[in-house]
Amino acid sequence: MTPRGIILHATRSGRDWSEEEEFNGTCTFVANGAAGLGWNCTVGPGRLTVHSPADAWGWNAREHSPRYLALEFAQARPGDAISARQVRAAAWWIEHEALREWPLLPHRLVEHRELPAGVRDGKSDVGADQQIVERLRTRLGW
């Protein structure tokens, strides 16, 4: 079944790390099992690491997980910017992986905080950077 869209998450280690350090730390976390969580890829500064292909689902947004693809942006703390390099990397994955697998993928980018489970859990995700969804939509022509 075609996914309903793509969920945007933030890594949020809470550490005083650079974007690169947060990205590397998250990739190490995934390599060590990610505490049972899963998403399609982690987006760092100008690069990404694919953890599962675009035709697979992980567990990252409770009951919404099997209905959406998921991207995890390296963002250590609320208020840390999502860089233009991250937006370009995410756009590349969407264009070359997600849309290749799902040509009819709805043009829906949603933050975890906007879904019922995220509201219940008090998620903020990339919302600290209010422009990320708009930048991705603009970049993708959505």
MOUR-V173965 format. One record per residue. N is the residue number from 1. RES is the residue in one small letter. PHI is phi in degrees with one decimal (none if undefined). D_FIRST is the distance of its C-alpha to the first C-alpha in Angstrom with 2 decimals. Layout:
# MOUR-V173965
{{N & RES & PHI & D_FIRST} {N & RES & PHI & D_FIRST}}
This chain:
# MOUR-V173965
{{1 & m & none & 0.00} {2 & t & -61.0 & 3.80} {3 & p & -59.4 & 6.31} {4 & r & -80.1 & 8.99} {5 & g & 155.1 & 11.60} {6 & i & -128.3 & 13.95} {7 & i & -89.3 & 16.33} {8 & l & -104.2 & 19.88} {9 & h & -120.6 & 22.14} {10 & a & -122.4 & 25.77} {11 & t & -67.9 & 27.28} {12 & r & 53.7 & 30.41} {13 & s & -68.1 & 32.65} {14 & g & 84.9 & 35.55} {15 & r & -83.2 & 37.71} {16 & d & -86.4 & 40.01} {17 & w & -114.7 & 38.17} {18 & s & -73.7 & 37.60} {19 & e & -56.2 & 34.15} {20 & e & -64.0 & 34.57} {21 & e & -64.3 & 35.71} {22 & e & -64.3 & 32.83} {23 & f & -60.3 & 30.34} {24 & n & -62.8 & 32.20} {25 & g & -62.5 & 32.50} {26 & t & -68.1 & 28.79} {27 & c & -63.0 & 28.03} {28 & t & -65.8 & 30.72} {29 & f & -56.8 & 29.23} {30 & v & -66.2 & 25.88} {31 & a & -61.2 & 27.89} {32 & n & -93.0 & 29.69} {33 & g & 108.9 & 26.66} {34 & a & 51.9 & 25.81} {35 & a & 52.2 & 26.71} {36 & g & 83.1 & 23.38} {37 & l & -90.6 & 21.40} {38 & g & -159.1 & 18.89} {39 & w & -151.7 & 17.36} {40 & n & -71.4 & 16.43} {41 & c & -158.6 & 19.91} {42 & t & -100.5 & 23.23} {43 & v & -107.2 & 24.82} {44 & g & -116.1 & 28.57} {45 & p & -73.5 & 31.34} {46 & g & 76.7 & 30.42} {47 & r & -155.9 & 28.26} {48 & l & -149.5 & 25.25} {49 & t & -121.6 & 24.32} {50 & v & -84.3 & 20.88} {51 & h & -101.3 & 20.25} {52 & s & -150.4 & 16.80} {53 & p & -67.5 & 14.88} {54 & a & -68.8 & 12.19} {55 & d & -101.4 & 9.60} {56 & a & -129.2 & 10.91} {57 & w & -121.2 & 11.43} {58 & g & -111.1 & 14.93} {59 & w & -119.9 & 16.82} {60 & n & -147.4 & 18.34} {61 & a & -147.3 & 17.85} {62 & r & 50.8 & 18.09} {63 & e & -66.1 & 15.60} {64 & h & -83.9 & 13.70} {65 & s & -53.5 & 13.17} {66 & p & -79.9 & 9.84} {67 & r & -115.7 & 8.40} {68 & y & -135.5 & 10.27} {69 & l & -77.7 & 11.75} {70 & a & -144.1 & 15.47} {71 & l & -117.2 & 18.82} {72 & e & -117.2 & 22.12} {73 & f & -89.2 & 25.19} {74 & a & -68.4 & 28.56} {75 & q & -148.4 & 30.53} {76 & a & -62.5 & 33.13} {77 & r & -136.5 & 34.37} {78 & p & -56.2 & 33.59} {79 & g & 96.0 & 35.29} {80 & d & -67.3 & 34.88} {81 & a & -69.5 & 33.73} {82 & i & -95.6 & 30.52} {83 & s & -76.5 & 32.12} {84 & a & -60.3 & 31.55} {85 & r & -64.8 & 31.04} {86 & q & -67.4 & 28.10} {87 & v & -60.8 & 26.60} {88 & r & -62.4 & 27.10} {89 & a & -65.2 & 25.50} {90 & a & -64.2 & 22.38} {91 & a & -61.6 & 22.24} {92 & w & -59.7 & 22.63} {93 & w & -61.1 & 19.65} {94 & i & -62.5 & 17.41} {95 & e & -66.8 & 18.90} {96 & h & -97.8 & 19.13} {97 & e & -115.1 & 16.29} {98 & a & -63.8 & 13.39} {99 & l & -74.0 & 13.86} {100 & r & -67.5 & 14.70} {101 & e & -75.5 & 11.41} {102 & w & -128.1 & 9.41} {103 & p & -59.0 & 12.08} {104 & l & -98.9 & 10.54} {105 & l & -55.8 & 10.10} {106 & p & -59.7 & 12.01} {107 & h & -78.9 & 15.48} {108 & r & -129.6 & 15.54} {109 & l & -107.8 & 17.55} {110 & v & -131.3 & 18.41} {111 & e & -82.4 & 20.90} {112 & h & -53.4 & 20.49} {113 & r & -63.7 & 23.61} {114 & e & -90.7 & 21.99} {115 & l & -93.5 & 19.47} {116 & p & -49.8 & 21.02} {117 & a & -64.9 & 21.10} {118 & g & -68.1 & 22.73} {119 & v & -63.9 & 25.19} {120 & r & -59.4 & 26.13} {121 & d & -85.2 & 26.70} {122 & g & 72.0 & 28.66} {123 & k & -68.0 & 26.66} {124 & s & -119.6 & 28.06} {125 & d & 44.8 & 26.13} {126 & v & -74.4 & 26.83} {127 & g & -57.0 & 28.22} {128 & a & -62.6 & 31.67} {129 & d & -110.8 & 31.08} {130 & q & -61.7 & 30.23} {131 & q & -94.6 & 29.76} {132 & i & -60.9 & 27.00} {133 & v & -62.8 & 24.12} {134 & e & -64.3 & 26.40} {135 & r & -65.0 & 27.43} {136 & l & -64.7 & 23.92} {137 & r & -60.4 & 23.07} {138 & t & -63.2 & 26.39} {139 & r & -59.8 & 25.95} {140 & l & -87.5 & 22.56} {141 & g & 73.5 & 23.86} {142 & w & -94.7 & 21.41}}
